[in-house]
Amino acid sequence: MTTSAQNDGAPIDPSGSVPRLSPLGDRAFLARFPSEHEAAAWAAAVTAMAWRGVVDVVPAYRDVAVFADPDVVDLEGLELHLRALVPSVGQAAIGRRLVIPVVYDGPDLEVIAGQLNVTLDEVVACHTGPVYDVFAIGFLPGFPYAGWLRPPLAGLPRRRSPRTRVPAGSVAVAGRQTGVYPGESPGGWHILGRTPLRLIDMAQGYFPIRAGDQIQFTAITADEYEARLHERL
C-alpha cells in the first residue's frame, strides 16, 4: 500500500521559490537550482524530512536527485511536496568535514609555482587554506569533485597531455576544483601531492566521501606520510 509524503515540521511554503523539478526515470525526480549552495540546502531539507519511501537524496553541483520507492510512496504526492519545500533560513547541507593529510611533493608542483610566479609554500598555503565543498562524486568510484579553489591557484586548465597512470592517493587540481584519485587511473589534472589515506575499499563497499561533505587538506611531512600509509579516512 502506498502512502503520501507527510509534512513533519520542515517549512513548506507554496508561495516560495520553487525548484525546477522533472521526472528522472520512473522512480526519481531531478531538481535544478541557480547555485550549488541552494541545491545543497534543499537536499539537506529533503533529507531532514525523512519521508517514508524516499530512499536516497543525491546532490551534484546545482542538481539534486531524489529517489523513491513507488511501492511505498505516492509519487504524485511526493512531487507536490518537493515542489513546495523551502529550506529553513541558514539550512546547511548534511555532511561531514573530512581532513585529508597531504605530502606536497607532486610532479606538477614546481611547474605550477613557476606558471603562477609564486613560491612552492604559497601554492601549498593556497591549497590548504579553504574548506572545500564536495559537489559531486565521479568519474571514478569515490573521486570527490570539490571547490572552489582560490586565486591564484584557481583557473589552471587541464594538462595538455593527460597522464596514462596517476597513482592512487594523488591530490590534484584543475579549473576551480580539486580532488583526490582514490585508485590508479589515467588523468589530466595537475598533481600537487599525495595522501597516505585509503579513500575506498571496493570489496567492503567503503566509500567515505559523499556529495555534501566538506574537505580540508593539511600539509604533512614524508615521514608522517609513511607512518599513516593505508590508514582509512
C-alpha positions in Angstrom: 0.0 0.0 0.0 1.3 3.5 -0.8 1.4 6.4 1.5 1.7 10.1 0.7 4.7 12.1 2.0 3.9 13.9 5.2 5.0 17.3 6.5 6.8 16.5 9.7 7.8 20.1 10.6 10.0 21.3 7.8 8.8 24.6 6.4 6.6 24.1 3.3 5.7 27.4 1.6 3.9 27.0 -1.8 4.5 30.7 -2.5 8.3 30.5 -2.0 10.9 29.7 -4.6 10.2 26.5 -6.5 12.9 24.2 -7.8 12.9 23.3 -11.5 11.7 19.7 -11.0 11.4 17.0 -13.6 11.0 13.2 -13.6 14.2 11.1 -13.6 13.1 7.7 -14.8 10.0 6.2 -13.2 11.0 6.4 -9.6 13.1 9.6 -9.1 12.9 13.4 -9.5 15.7 15.8 -10.6 15.6 19.3 -9.1 17.8 22.1 -10.6 18.9 25.3 -8.8 20.7 28.5 -9.7 23.6 27.7 -7.3 25.4 24.8 -5.7 24.6 26.1 -2.2 20.9 26.4 -2.9 21.0 22.8 -4.2 22.8 21.6 -1.1 20.4 23.4 1.3 17.4 21.9 -0.5 19.0 18.4 -0.4 19.5 18.8 3.3 15.9 19.9 3.8 14.6 16.9 1.9 16.9 14.5 3.8 15.8 16.1 7.1 12.1 15.4 6.3 12.9 11.6 6.4 9.9 10.9 4.2 8.9 7.2 4.2 9.6 5.8 0.7 12.4 8.3 -0.2 15.4 6.0 -0.5 18.2 8.4 -1.4 18.9 12.1 -2.0 21.9 12.8 -4.1 23.2 16.4 -4.7 25.6 17.1 -7.6 26.6 20.7 -8.2 23.3 22.6 -8.9 21.2 19.5 -9.3 19.6 17.1 -6.7 18.2 13.7 -7.5 15.6 12.3 -5.2 15.0 8.6 -5.5 11.8 7.0 -4.1 10.2 3.6 -3.9 6.8 3.7 -5.8 5.5 0.8 -3.8 5.8 2.8 -0.6 5.2 6.4 -1.5 2.7 8.1 -3.9 5.0 9.7 -6.4 2.4 12.4 -7.4 2.0 13.4 -3.8 5.8 13.4 -3.2 6.3 15.6 -6.3 3.9 18.2 -4.8 5.8 18.2 -1.5 9.1 18.5 -3.3 7.9 21.5 -5.3 6.7 23.2 -2.2 9.6 22.5 0.1 11.6 25.6 1.2 14.7 25.2 3.3 14.9 26.9 6.6 16.9 30.1 6.9 20.5 29.0 7.3 19.7 25.4 6.4 23.1 23.7 5.8 24.0 20.6 3.9 24.1 17.4 5.9 27.6 16.2 5.7 30.9 15.7 7.5 34.1 17.8 7.5 36.9 15.5 6.5 40.6 16.3 7.0 42.9 14.8 4.4 46.7 14.9 5.1 48.9 15.6 2.0 52.6 15.5 1.5 53.1 18.2 -1.2 55.7 16.7 -3.4 53.7 16.2 -6.6 55.3 16.3 -10.1 53.4 19.4 -11.1 54.0 21.5 -8.0 57.1 23.3 -9.3 55.7 23.8 -12.7 52.5 25.4 -11.3 54.5 27.6 -9.0 56.5 28.8 -11.9 53.5 29.5 -14.0 51.8 31.4 -11.3 55.0 33.2 -10.2 54.7 32.2 -6.6 56.7 30.0 -4.2 56.0 26.4 -3.5 54.9 27.3 0.0 52.4 29.8 -1.4 50.9 27.1 -3.6 50.6 24.8 -0.6 49.1 27.6 1.5 46.6 28.4 -1.2 45.5 24.8 -1.5 45.3 24.1 2.3 43.6 27.4 3.1 40.0 26.8 2.1 37.4 24.3 3.3 36.1 22.8 0.1 32.5 21.7 -0.5 32.2 18.3 -2.2 29.8 19.0 -5.1 29.8 15.5 -6.7 31.3 12.1 -6.8 32.6 10.7 -10.2 34.5 9.9 -12.6 36.0 7.0 -10.6 34.1 5.5 -7.6 34.9 7.7 -4.7 36.5 10.6 -6.6 35.4 13.9 -5.0 34.9 17.0 -7.1 35.5 19.7 -4.6 35.6 23.5 -4.8 36.2 26.2 -5.1 39.9 26.9 -5.4 41.1 30.4 -4.6 43.3 32.7 -6.8 45.9 32.4 -7.9 45.5 28.6 -7.9 42.1 28.7 -9.5 41.7 28.6 -13.3 44.5 26.3 -14.3 43.5 24.4 -17.5 43.8 20.6 -17.6 47.2 19.3 -18.7 47.6 19.3 -22.5 48.7 15.7 -22.3 46.9 13.5 -19.7 48.9 11.0 -17.8 48.2 7.4 -18.6 48.9 6.5 -14.9 48.0 8.6 -11.9 48.8 6.8 -8.6 46.1 6.2 -6.0 46.0 9.0 -3.4 47.2 11.7 -5.8 45.8 15.1 -4.9 45.2 17.3 -7.9 43.7 20.5 -9.2 42.1 21.7 -12.5 40.0 24.8 -13.2 38.3 25.8 -10.0 38.3 22.3 -8.5 40.4 19.9 -6.5 40.1 16.2 -6.0 41.8 13.0 -4.9 42.3 10.0 -7.1 41.0 7.1 -5.0 42.6 4.5 -7.3 45.2 4.3 -10.0 43.8 5.9 -13.2 44.6 8.0 -16.2 44.1 11.6 -15.5 44.7 15.1 -16.8 44.6 17.2 -13.6 47.8 18.8 -12.1 49.2 16.7 -9.2 50.2 18.7 -6.2 50.9 15.8 -3.8 49.6 12.6 -2.3 47.7 11.4 0.7 48.6 8.3 2.6 44.9 7.6 3.4 42.9 4.8 1.8 39.8 6.5 0.4 37.9 3.5 -0.9 37.6 -0.3 -0.4 35.6 -1.7 -3.3 35.4 -5.2 -1.7 33.9 -3.9 1.6 31.8 -1.1 0.0 33.8 1.6 1.8 33.2 5.0 0.2 33.6 7.6 3.0 33.3 10.8 0.9 29.8 11.9 -0.2 28.5 14.9 -2.0 27.6 17.4 0.7 30.7 16.7 2.8 33.5 19.2 3.2 37.2 18.6 2.8 40.1 20.4 4.4 43.7 19.5 3.2 46.6 19.7 5.7 50.3 19.5 4.9 52.4 16.7 6.4 56.0 15.5 6.0 57.2 12.5 4.1 57.8 10.7 7.5 54.2 11.4 8.5 53.1 10.0 5.2 54.9 6.8 5.7 53.6 6.5 9.3 50.0 6.8 8.1 50.2 4.8 4.8 47.0 2.9 4.1 45.2 4.4 7.1 41.5 4.8 6.4 39.9 8.2 6.0 
